[in-house]
């Protein structure tokens, strides 16, 4: 049966990876190779099965950015620092201290959740939405795919957070989704997600709070 051929590993050429198929066209964004079956004359779509977009590699960015030269990344890091200071200043002392008493909770916040949530949201969901032309439409620099994914991200956090805390994650989610598209990978959103959680934990440690400083 002629189905499920590799797309991203196929060269841009005038042939298909099957002797009975003739190359017709290759779409710009969707992981689809269009071919014609020489036996029947019918057009076919051969879809890439491994879902490379689930790991952030689709669509490729129009410009390659270098981390150490990207001012937008430095703005994100500065915003993370200022957010940590704000949490330290505004919230009760030791609000996150309980996490350090439970190693599993610490592991979940710093490693497990960032990996799983980023793969499911920025990888699978946003990747699938970006396959659609309307999902790549941008408003104020934010794609519709990113916006819808961020809404889903908020709803996911409603399961184990109060609504106000869950609503607060929409800004970090939009940032992570933006960088996922900007760099076409998931490792940067995963690292930043861990950094966001670490900033929250450090700001909420009892020893990090001082009535004199506050």
C-alpha positions as CSV (number, residue, x, y, z in Angstrom):
1,X,0.0,0.0,0.0
2,X,1.3,3.4,-1.0
3,X,1.1,5.5,2.2
4,X,3.1,7.2,4.9
5,X,6.3,8.2,3.3
6,X,9.0,10.3,4.9
7,X,8.7,13.9,3.9
8,X,11.3,16.0,5.6
9,X,14.1,13.6,4.6
10,X,13.1,13.7,0.9
11,X,15.1,15.9,-1.4
12,X,13.5,18.6,-3.5
13,X,13.6,16.6,-6.7
14,X,11.4,15.6,-9.5
15,X,10.7,12.1,-8.4
16,X,8.8,10.3,-5.7
17,X,10.1,7.5,-3.4
18,X,8.1,4.9,-5.2
19,X,8.5,3.6,-8.7
20,X,4.8,3.9,-9.6
21,X,4.6,7.5,-8.5
22,X,5.6,10.7,-10.4
23,X,6.5,13.9,-8.5
24,X,3.9,16.7,-8.9
25,X,4.5,19.3,-6.2
26,X,5.6,19.8,-2.7
27,X,3.7,22.1,-0.3
28,X,5.6,24.9,1.3
29,X,4.4,24.4,4.9
30,X,2.4,21.2,5.3
31,X,4.3,17.9,5.6
32,X,2.8,16.6,2.3
33,X,4.4,15.5,-0.9
34,X,2.0,15.5,-3.9
35,X,2.6,12.7,-6.4
36,X,0.7,11.1,-9.3
37,X,0.1,7.4,-9.5
38,X,1.2,6.4,-13.0
39,X,-1.0,3.4,-13.0
40,X,-4.2,5.2,-12.3
41,X,-3.4,8.8,-13.1
42,X,-4.8,9.9,-9.7
43,X,-3.1,12.5,-7.6
44,X,-1.9,11.4,-4.2
45,X,-0.7,13.0,-1.0
46,X,2.1,11.2,0.8
47,X,2.1,12.4,4.4
48,X,5.1,12.4,6.7
49,X,4.2,10.0,9.6
50,X,6.8,10.8,12.3
51,X,5.2,14.2,12.9
52,X,8.4,16.2,12.9
53,X,6.4,19.3,13.8
54,X,5.6,17.6,17.1
55,X,9.2,18.3,18.1
56,X,9.2,21.9,17.0
57,X,11.0,21.5,13.7
58,X,8.1,22.8,11.6
59,X,7.7,25.3,10.1
60,X,11.3,26.3,9.6
61,X,12.0,29.9,10.7
62,X,12.6,32.4,7.8
63,X,15.7,33.7,9.6
64,X,18.2,31.8,11.7
65,X,18.8,33.4,15.0
66,X,21.7,32.9,17.3
67,X,21.0,32.7,21.0
68,X,23.8,34.9,22.2
69,X,22.9,37.6,19.7
70,X,19.2,37.6,20.1
71,X,18.0,40.7,22.0
72,X,14.5,39.2,22.3
73,X,15.9,36.3,24.3
74,X,17.7,38.7,26.6
75,X,14.5,40.6,27.2
76,X,12.8,37.3,28.2
77,X,15.6,36.6,30.7
78,X,15.3,40.2,32.1
79,X,11.6,39.8,32.4
80,X,12.1,36.5,34.2
81,X,14.4,38.2,36.7
82,X,12.0,41.1,37.3
83,X,9.1,38.7,37.7
84,X,11.0,36.7,40.3
85,X,11.7,40.0,42.2
86,X,8.1,40.9,42.0
87,X,7.0,37.5,43.4
88,X,9.5,37.8,46.2
89,X,8.3,41.3,47.1
90,X,4.5,40.8,46.8
91,X,3.8,37.2,47.9
92,X,3.9,35.9,51.5
93,X,7.3,34.7,52.8
94,X,8.0,31.1,52.0
95,X,5.1,30.6,49.6
96,X,7.0,27.9,47.7
97,X,8.9,26.4,50.6
98,X,6.8,23.2,50.6
99,X,8.2,22.2,47.2
100,X,11.7,21.7,48.7
101,X,10.3,19.3,51.3
102,X,9.1,16.9,48.6
103,X,11.8,15.7,46.1
104,X,9.2,14.4,43.7
105,X,7.4,17.8,43.6
106,X,10.7,19.5,42.9
107,X,11.6,17.0,40.2
108,X,8.1,17.5,38.7
109,X,8.4,21.3,38.6
110,X,12.0,21.5,37.3
111,X,12.1,18.6,34.8
112,X,9.0,16.5,34.3
113,X,6.4,19.2,33.8
114,X,8.5,21.3,31.5
115,X,9.3,18.4,29.2
116,X,5.8,16.9,29.1
117,X,3.9,20.2,29.0
118,X,6.1,21.7,26.3
119,X,6.0,18.5,24.2
120,X,2.2,18.3,24.4
121,X,1.4,22.0,24.1
122,X,4.2,23.6,22.0
123,X,5.1,20.4,20.2
124,X,1.9,18.4,19.4
125,X,-0.8,21.0,19.7
126,X,0.9,24.1,18.4
127,X,2.7,21.9,15.8
128,X,-0.5,20.6,14.4
129,X,-2.1,24.1,14.4
130,X,0.9,25.5,12.5
131,X,0.2,23.0,9.7
132,X,-2.9,25.0,8.9
133,X,-2.6,28.2,7.0
134,X,-4.9,30.0,9.4
135,X,-2.8,28.9,12.3
136,X,0.2,30.7,10.9
137,X,-1.6,34.0,10.6
138,X,-0.1,36.5,13.1
139,X,-1.6,39.3,15.2
140,X,0.8,41.6,16.9
141,X,3.6,39.1,16.3
142,X,1.6,36.2,17.9
143,X,0.4,33.4,15.6
144,X,-3.2,32.0,16.0
145,X,-1.6,28.6,16.7
146,X,0.3,30.1,19.6
147,X,-2.8,31.9,21.0
148,X,-5.0,28.9,20.9
149,X,-2.2,26.7,22.4
150,X,-1.8,29.3,25.2
151,X,-5.5,29.1,26.0
152,X,-5.3,25.4,26.2
153,X,-2.2,25.8,28.5
154,X,-4.3,27.9,30.9
155,X,-7.1,25.4,30.9
156,X,-4.5,22.6,31.7
157,X,-3.3,24.6,34.7
158,X,-6.8,25.0,36.0
159,X,-6.7,21.3,36.9
160,X,-4.2,21.9,39.8
161,X,-4.1,25.7,40.2
162,X,-6.5,28.4,41.4
163,X,-8.0,30.2,38.4
164,X,-5.9,33.4,39.0
165,X,-2.6,31.4,39.0
166,X,-3.8,29.5,35.9
167,X,-4.6,32.7,34.1
168,X,-1.2,34.2,34.9
169,X,0.6,31.5,32.9
170,X,-0.8,32.8,29.6
171,X,2.0,35.4,29.2
172,X,4.8,32.9,29.8
173,X,2.9,30.5,27.4
174,X,2.8,33.1,24.6
175,X,6.5,33.8,25.1
176,X,7.4,30.1,25.0
177,X,5.2,29.6,21.9
178,X,6.8,32.6,20.2
179,X,10.3,31.3,20.8
180,X,9.3,27.8,19.7
181,X,8.4,29.3,16.3
182,X,11.3,31.7,16.3
183,X,13.9,28.9,16.8
184,X,11.9,26.0,15.4
185,X,12.8,23.7,18.3
186,X,11.4,22.6,21.7
187,X,14.6,22.5,23.7
188,X,14.6,26.3,24.3
189,X,11.0,26.4,25.5
190,X,11.7,23.4,27.8
191,X,14.8,25.1,29.3
192,X,13.0,28.4,29.8
193,X,10.0,26.6,31.3
194,X,12.3,25.1,33.8
195,X,13.9,28.5,34.4
196,X,10.5,30.1,35.0
197,X,9.6,27.4,37.6
198,X,13.0,27.7,39.2
199,X,12.5,31.5,39.5
200,X,9.2,30.9,41.2
201,X,10.7,28.5,43.7
202,X,13.7,30.7,44.5
203,X,11.4,33.7,45.1
204,X,9.3,31.7,47.4
205,X,12.0,30.2,49.7
206,X,11.8,31.2,53.3
207,X,15.5,32.0,53.5
208,X,15.1,34.2,50.4
209,X,12.7,36.5,52.2
210,X,13.7,39.1,54.8
211,X,11.4,41.5,56.7
212,X,14.3,44.0,56.7
213,X,14.6,43.9,52.9
214,X,10.8,43.9,52.4
